[in-house]
Amino acid sequence: MAKVIRKIEKEFILGKVVLNRVPVTLQYTNAETETILSSILKDSIAVEARPELSSLVSGTPINCYFNYGGQIMNFKSRVVGISDKALLIDLPPELYKDLGRKYSRIAQPHGISFSFSFKGERYELEFPRSEDFDPVEAPEYSPDFNPENIQNLIGQFRQKADEISPYYRITMFREKPPENVVERLIAKTGKGLFVSSYNAVLPTVDPYERKRMVTQDIFENYLKTEEGVEDDVVRERINELFREKRGEGIVSEVYCPILFQEYVIGYVYIGNRNPARPVFSIEIFDLFYQFSKILSYSLKMNGYFKNKEKLPQDFKAQVIDMSASGLLFAQPVDAKICELLTPMADMVIRLAVDRRVISVDAKIVRRFKDATVAYFGTQYIGLQPEDMRFLFEFLYGRPFTDNDAYALEGQMLQLGKASPTFPEF
């Protein structure tokens, strides 16, 4: 994620860029120009004029990129004045480094219309919506659970659970919403709760590449943001829960949400009340988490949702900024669609660019909001080479080179190696 540079360090870096005549790239209205920052004024920066900058007018948004000390840095500004010798742009409040992207963004590019749809069928269901998303695809083969027949699958679950503890159940939220703090926690986060021992503490790290476990930080944040618990008592609230569980004779517990798309339709539970038995290991969490995914797929495959209302297939949105590898779009913060735009949700983006229509798969990799607007960052997946070249040249006003192609390939590989982290929403 990009790091912000403000005040003294910002002024020092910009001063060095001017002193050393570091080349800077200005990006604006579907074009870019390399130039030099000539001086820093009280409220603005003077930029050496170039013929191609003469068409800019006051108020034009500007993105400025430069290499300082081996790091690509960026700031956003706007044109405030222009003459034969210099272009004046606003002095930015901050710089950004460690941008985490290979292609720079163009603010609100002209000549592009944008719409999106969700991949596959998306449903409007009366279940709790979580912060997570599962497309509910065919699960990996399991020797323990077979999704073809739901009744047989439930029997297989009971057989495995009986080997571990007599205290197990499957709870569905169809007619009964989440009632207690643990049910509300897993319904909101879409993650499983694993308590190996109520004499210990919650996990501090989620060990999975695709995050799926409630950690101490996640539980604390949930209590503060959703249950209204004050910061100074939030840990005591968790300790109180642990004491209550011990008082009920519970040694270990596992709750695994049954996640269907963004909905938590229920959960799988198993508990240990026998202190003579070993505490639950993470393998037990893995087993029942796998079962919850297989059960969700079995419900889908056997038509559990086939008569439910489906979402529209196409949504319009405003593009805030855009690069050759993804875009940022916005929706009103209270729009119902915002609840469905969850991290890593699969979508299909359609771009109408200069009488050409580009359709590409994408994932949501970033989201945040302010008081009135929700923002969603997307990453293209599998953009066709000819579309990539066309889009690049349209956005940046220059030919697509081999170096640009290598940059894109490196970004795609990096995306596949790690799960992004998502700002609070």
Residue pairs with C-beta under 8 A, 6 or more apart in sequence:
1 98
1 100
1 421
2 74
2 96
2 97
2 98
2 99
2 100
3 96
3 97
3 98
4 94
4 95
4 96
5 13
5 73
5 94
5 95
5 96
5 97
6 93
6 94
6 95
10 92
10 94
10 95
11 40
13 68
13 73
13 95
14 37
14 40
14 45
14 95
15 40
16 22
16 68
17 24
17 37
17 66
17 68
18 37
18 38
18 39
18 40
21 36
22 36
22 37
22 66
22 67
22 68
23 34
23 35
23 36
23 66
23 67
24 34
24 35
24 36
24 37
24 47
24 64
24 65
24 66
25 32
25 33
25 34
25 64
25 65
25 66
25 104
26 32
26 33
26 34
26 35
26 47
26 53
26 62
26 63
26 64
27 62
27 63
27 64
27 65
27 104
27 106
27 396
28 56
28 60
28 61
28 62
28 63
29 56
29 60
29 109
29 110
30 106
30 109
30 110
30 111
30 394
30 395
30 396
30 397
31 52
31 396
31 397
32 396
32 397
32 398
33 50
33 52
33 53
35 47
35 48
35 49
35 50
35 53
35 87
36 47
36 48
37 45
37 46
37 47
37 48
38 46
38 47
38 48
38 86
39 45
39 46
40 46
40 91
41 88
41 91
42 91
43 90
43 91
44 80
44 81
44 88
44 89
44 90
44 91
45 77
45 88
45 89
45 90
45 91
46 86
46 87
46 88
47 53
47 86
47 87
47 88
47 89
48 85
48 86
48 87
49 82
49 83
49 84
49 85
49 86
49 87
53 82
53 87
54 82
56 79
56 82
56 87
57 79
57 82
58 79
58 80
58 81
58 82
59 78
59 79
60 78
60 79
61 76
61 77
61 78
61 107
61 108
62 76
62 77
62 78
62 79
62 89
63 74
63 75
63 76
63 104
63 105
63 106
63 107
64 74
64 75
64 76
64 77
64 89
65 72
65 73
65 74
65 104
66 72
66 73
67 73
71 97
71 98
72 97
72 99
73 95
73 96
73 97
73 99
74 95
74 96
74 97
74 99
74 104
75 92
75 94
75 95
75 96
76 92
76 107
77 89
77 90
77 91
77 92
78 89
78 90
79 87
79 88
79 89
80 88
80 89
80 90
81 87
81 88
82 88
101 323
101 325
101 326
101 411
102 325
102 407
102 408
102 410
102 411
103 323
103 324
103 325
103 392
103 404
103 407
103 408
103 411
104 323
105 321
105 322
105 323
105 328
106 321
106 322
106 323
106 395
106 396
107 320
107 321
108 319
108 320
108 321
109 319
109 321
109 322
109 394
109 395
111 353
111 354
111 394
112 319
112 322
112 351
112 352
112 353
113 351
113 352
114 316
114 317
114 318
114 319
114 327
114 329
114 349
114 350
114 351
114 352
115 314
115 315
115 316
115 317
115 349
115 350
116 314
116 315
116 317
116 329
116 347
116 348
116 349
116 350
116 362
117 313
117 314
117 315
117 347
117 348
117 350
118 311
118 340
118 345
118 346
118 347
118 348
119 135
119 346
119 347
119 348
119 361
120 135
120 346
121 310
122 261
122 310
122 311
122 340
123 260
123 261
123 263
123 305
123 308
123 309
123 310
123 311
124 308
124 309
124 310
124 311
125 260
125 263
125 265
125 305
125 308
126 174
127 173
127 174
127 260
127 263
127 264
127 265
128 173
128 177
128 178
128 187
128 188
128 263
128 264
129 262
129 263
129 264
129 339
129 340
130 187
130 188
130 189
130 190
130 257
130 259
130 262
130 263
130 264
130 342
131 188
131 189
131 190
131 342
131 343
131 425
132 189
132 190
132 191
132 259
132 262
132 342
132 343
133 190
133 259
133 261
133 262
133 342
133 343
133 344
133 345
134 190
134 259
134 260
134 261
134 293
134 296
135 261
135 346
136 259
136 260
136 261
136 296
136 297
136 300
137 297
138 297
139 147
139 290
139 293
139 294
139 297
142 290
142 294
144 156
144 160
144 287
144 290
144 291
145 153
145 156
145 157
145 160
145 290
145 291
145 294
145 295
146 152
146 153
146 156
147 153
147 294
147 295
147 297
147 298
147 301
148 298
148 301
149 298
149 302
150 295
150 298
150 299
150 302
153 294
153 295
153 298
154 170
157 168
157 170
157 268
157 291
157 295
158 168
160 287
160 291
161 168
161 270
161 288
164 270
164 272
164 284
165 270
165 271
165 272
165 273
165 274
165 277
167 270
167 271
167 272
167 273
168 268
168 269
168 270
168 271
169 268
169 269
170 258
170 266
170 267
170 268
170 269
170 295
171 183
171 266
171 267
171 269
172 258
172 265
172 266
173 187
173 264
173 265
173 266
174 265
174 266
178 184
178 186
178 187
181 223
181 227
181 241
182 193
182 241
182 255
183 255
183 267
184 226
184 227
185 193
185 214
185 219
185 222
186 192
186 193
186 214
186 255
186 257
186 264
186 267
187 257
187 264
188 222
188 226
189 214
189 218
189 222
190 257
190 259
190 262
190 264
191 206
191 211
191 212
191 213
191 214
191 218
191 257
192 212
192 213
192 214
192 254
192 255
192 256
192 257
192 285
192 289
192 292
193 213
193 214
193 253
193 254
193 255
194 203
194 213
194 214
194 254
194 280
194 282
194 285
195 202
195 245
195 252
195 253
195 254
195 280
196 252
196 279
196 280
196 281
196 282
197 251
197 252
197 279
197 280
198 242
198 245
198 246
198 250
198 251
198 252
198 253
199 246
201 216
202 214
202 215
202 216
202 219
202 238
203 213
203 214
203 215
203 216
204 215
204 216
204 217
205 215
206 212
206 213
206 215
207 213
207 282
209 418
209 419
210 419
211 419
212 289
213 285
216 238
219 238
220 234
220 235
220 238
221 424
223 229
223 234
223 237
223 238
224 230
224 231
224 234
225 424
229 237
245 253
248 273
249 273
250 271
250 272
250 273
251 271
251 272
251 273
251 274
251 275
251 277
251 279
252 271
252 272
252 279
252 280
253 269
253 270
253 271
253 272
253 280
254 268
254 269
254 270
254 271
254 280
254 284
254 285
254 288
255 267
255 268
255 269
256 267
256 268
256 269
256 285
256 288
256 289
256 291
256 292
257 264
257 266
257 267
257 292
258 264
258 265
258 266
258 267
258 268
258 292
258 295
258 296
259 265
259 292
259 293
259 296
260 296
260 299
260 300
260 305
262 339
262 340
262 342
262 345
265 296
265 299
267 292
268 288
268 291
268 292
268 295
270 280
270 284
270 288
272 279
272 280
299 305
311 340
314 350
315 337
317 329
317 330
317 331
318 329
318 330
318 331
319 327
319 328
319 329
320 327
320 328
320 329
320 330
320 375
321 327
321 328
322 328
322 395
323 395
324 388
324 391
324 392
324 395
324 396
324 404
324 408
325 379
325 380
325 383
325 408
325 411
326 362
326 365
326 377
326 378
326 379
326 380
327 349
327 377
327 378
328 366
328 375
328 376
328 377
328 378
329 375
329 376
329 378
330 373
330 374
330 375
330 376
331 337
331 338
331 341
331 373
331 374
331 376
332 338
332 372
332 373
332 374
333 369
333 370
333 371
333 372
333 373
333 374
335 374
338 369
338 374
341 364
341 367
341 374
341 376
342 364
343 364
343 365
343 367
343 420
343 422
344 363
344 364
344 365
344 419
344 420
345 363
345 364
346 361
346 362
346 363
347 361
347 362
347 363
347 364
347 378
348 359
348 360
348 361
348 362
349 358
349 359
349 360
349 361
349 362
349 378
349 380
350 357
350 358
350 359
351 357
351 358
351 359
351 360
351 391
353 390
353 391
353 394
354 394
356 390
358 383
358 387
358 390
358 391
360 380
360 381
360 382
360 383
360 384
360 387
361 380
361 381
361 382
362 378
362 379
362 380
362 381
363 378
363 379
363 381
364 376
364 377
364 378
365 377
365 378
365 379
365 415
365 420
366 375
366 376
366 377
366 420
366 422
366 423
367 374
367 375
367 376
367 377
367 422
367 423
367 425
368 374
368 375
368 423
368 424
368 425
369 375
369 425
374 425
379 415
383 391
388 400
388 408
389 400
392 400
392 404
393 399
393 400
